Amino acid sequence: MKICRSFSFFLLLFLTMGLLSGCGEVQEQGETEENNVVKNPYAGVVSMEGTPVIDYAVPRQLPNILVDTRGYAAGDGKVAAVKGRNLPEEFGLVDALTGEEVYRGTVEDIIYHDDLGIYSGYLDFSEFRQTGIYYLECDIIGCSTPFDIREKRYMTLFTEVYRELADSIRERTITLPETVDLLEAYEWYAGIFPDEDGDEVPDVLKELRGWVSYMEENDVDGEEEALYAAFLAKFGYLYQKFDRKYATDCLRRASTVFGQVKTGIGRDADTFFALTELYRATGRYTYRQQIIDYKDFFKDNSSYLEERSYLYAVMTYMNTRQKVDFNLCWNFMENVRDRAEEISKHYIDMIHPVAAKNNGAADLMRAAMGLSCENYIVNNYQYTGVLEEFLHYLMGRNLESVCFYENGEDRSSYLLLLAQLAALHEAGEHEKEGL
């Protein structure tokens, strides 16, 4: 199988040479039809301009083999997609460093899409587990972009995002919603967060403690007071095992900030989030009653789970050791479960590599986060697989071969998902070692 080559540059060079040299020579030599040479029909236009005008845009070249550009885990499933007006029967996996084909397979599940006028199929190379840098290639349609196969892929990606956020904490550029995402991920999967100096206090909590001091010296935006109160209450709750006095100070401050919150008519996600965090941390009756006041809002309504603050609040309320309203808690459990089942049922249509039906990357991340919440509760193998498929799509296995993850938008929302997959894979590796 031939190595895939790009012709865009040579095509542009050829066209440029033809316009600058070939046409000019005909005009300068004064060759005519009588000299058995066909006159250049565009010679007059070129001479009127004085110099040739080249207005040629090289069309964007999209690969016909769609891969996760951030790579695959060596021991997990590895699937790419392929599209084209005609598809071959086989594909090859090629070592990008040596050019050697290391695996050959068949194109599977080929279907025709009438609206697009193309076929699509899948390339499954899960059996290949050797780490390295590779690309896929097929006759007729060419090759994919390079990608790597490595061990601990999800842990590597999680660490990458975590370090970016840690840097932004130190630079004081992190946003409040990002700190909440970071703290939520730590609460669920504290075991994978580093403690590089070995003082038994996770680095993320020390970094956030410094950030809290910075925030206390600066005014919090009035629109973010409720969310800041939720953050302080959660931070104090999680920090009490390391420094009870400081944790208590954070809870007092959270209560004070929350007392300053002015909500309008109706219900507010950040306010409810703050209530659940304050209630879990303090057990105060007043917070409990304000939570119950939301019951009518949640009745026959599950759309609230689209908002991240409601989603986090629901998880806090279901996991608190304080006394809860049974009916409200049961309502939350049913809604989270039903949403997860709905996503799992229709995810193929949502993230099909060629014929996906969704409202963009942000919509897909909301769905993935909702599913990850239920997966945190039940640890379902099927849900874990669906979450991996969501990541593959968002990281390049889509029609435009766009890696939304690398675009840098809302990177913190990936943290919880990556933390979950990293923790589950770490646990799976430990189980294998124990066998």
KATALIN-V901207 format. One line per field, one symbol per residue. psi: psi as a letter, one per 30 degrees, with the letter a starting at -180 (. if undefined). Layout:
psi=???
//
This chain:
psi=kkkklkfeeeeeeeeeeeeeeeeeeeeefhklffggkkkjfgeeeeeefekkjjikkkkkjkkfjjljfgalkegakjkllkllfkklfllkkkjfefgkkfkkakklhklkjeffglllakjjhffkgklakllklllefbllllllkllheeeeeeeeeeeeeeefeefhfkleeeeeeeeeeeeehfffkliffgggjkeeeeefeeeeeeefflkkkefgeeeeeeeeeeeeeffffejeeeeeeeeeeeeeeeffkjlakakkeeeeeeeeeeeeffgkeeeeeeefffeeefkhkfffffkeeeeeeeeeefglflkljeeeeeeeeeeeeeeeeeeeegeeeegkeehkjlgleeeeeeeeeeefeeeeefikeeeeeeeeeeeeefgfileghkjeeffgkhefffeeeeeeeeeeeeeeeeeeff.
//
